[in-house]
């Protein structure tokens, strides 16, 4: 099964502080996939992490081209910002690509608040049609948003 999955590192593990976006955030090409799981691995943190700042929860956006204007995917956001006390938890956003979606996807500007910092890594796991994942608990996740 692992050979059939597509793994893309969207955000290499990074510690950042002073109200700044994490560098190195990139997109994933979903061509040939029927589903994708965006996996947020939040390590030690002293700050809130959100998308484009600290007031919006991290969310997924999509585009037809790699360099075009990305728009938010409906309902593809975590329930809340990643809290300053949310250390060492995995969270996921699962998107069923058999519904209408654009080819390229990314996490909107992951940003840490102003304090000591946050360790964050984001990985995308793409699934072909015959390798769909199970439940949040089966995946070892603290939170799973399904779209």
N, C-alpha and C positions, 0 to 999 in steps of 0.2 A: 504494500500500500504506500509506503513512504516514497518509493520511486515515482509514483504517479502524482505526488503533490508538487506544487510550485512554491518555493520559499523566496521571499523578497525582503531584504532588510531595508525598511523605510527610514528608520532613524537609528543610527548606531548608538550604543550606550554612551550617554553624555551627561555631564553635570554642568548646570548653568545657573546663574543667579542674576540679580539686579534687573528684574522685569524685562527679560529678553527672550526672544524666540530661540528654540533649539536649532542649531545649524545642521546642515546635512539632510534635512527632511526631503524626501523624494517621492515619486509616484510608483505605482505598480501597473503593469500591462495585464489586463484580465483576458486577453484573447485566448479562446479555447477552454476557459474555465466556466463551471456552472455555479460556483459559490466561492466566497473568499472570507477568511477570518482575519480581522485586524487585531493583533495581539499586543496589548499595552503592558509592558513589564516595568512597573514602578518600583524602584529600589528605595534606598534611604532618601527621605525627603523632609525638608523643613518648611516647604512652601507649597502653595496651591499651584496646580498645573492645569491649564485650560487651552482652548484654541483661540489664537489671536489676542490673548490676554488672560486674565484670571477670572473673568466673569462668565464665560461660556464654557460648557463642558466640551471635551475633545469630540470632534465630529469629522465625518468622512465627506469628501467632495469628489466630483467627477468631471471629466472633460472628454471631448472627442479626439483631441490632440494633446501631445505632451506639453506644449507651450501656450495653450489657449487659456481662456477664462474658465476657471473651475467653479462649479456651483454645488451647493450642499445636496447630499442625497437625503431624501425625506426620511425622517425618523432614525437616521444612522448616526446617533450620538449617544455618548454615555449618559447615565441618569443625572450625573452632577460632575462638577470639576473634580479633579483628583486632589483629595484633601491633604493638608500638611501632615496629617497623622495616618495617611493611607499606605504606609511603608509595606514593601515586600508582598504586594498582591498583584495577581494577573487579572486583567479585564479584557473583554473581547467585544467586538462588533462584527456580527456575522451577516453577510449580504448574499441573498439568493440572486445570482446573476441571470437566472432564467426569466426574471422580470425585466422590464425595460431599464437598462442601465448603459452608461457610456463606457468606452473602452479603458480609459485611464482613471485611476483613483489614487487619492492621497489623503493624509490626515491634514486638516486645516491648521497651519502654523502653530504647532505645539509650543506653548509659552509658559515659563516659570515665573512666579512672583519674586518679590524682592526680599531675600533673606539668605541664609547659608547656601541653599540650593536643593536641587532634586536630581536624582539619577533616574533616567528614563531611556527605554529602548522600545522601538515599535517594529514589529515583524508582521508581514502579510503572508498568510498561508492560503494558496489557491487550491481548490478541489475540482478535479474532473467529475463528470456526472455520476460515475459509479463509486465515488469515495466520499460521500457526505458525512460530516462529523455528527456526534451524538449531542448530549445535553451539556450544559455548563458544568455540572458536577463531574460528568465523564471526562471533560477536558481539563479539569483542575482549576477552573476559573472562579473568582469571587463574584464576577458580574459578567453577563452575556446579554448583549442587545442583538436581537434578530430582526432583520429587515427583509 
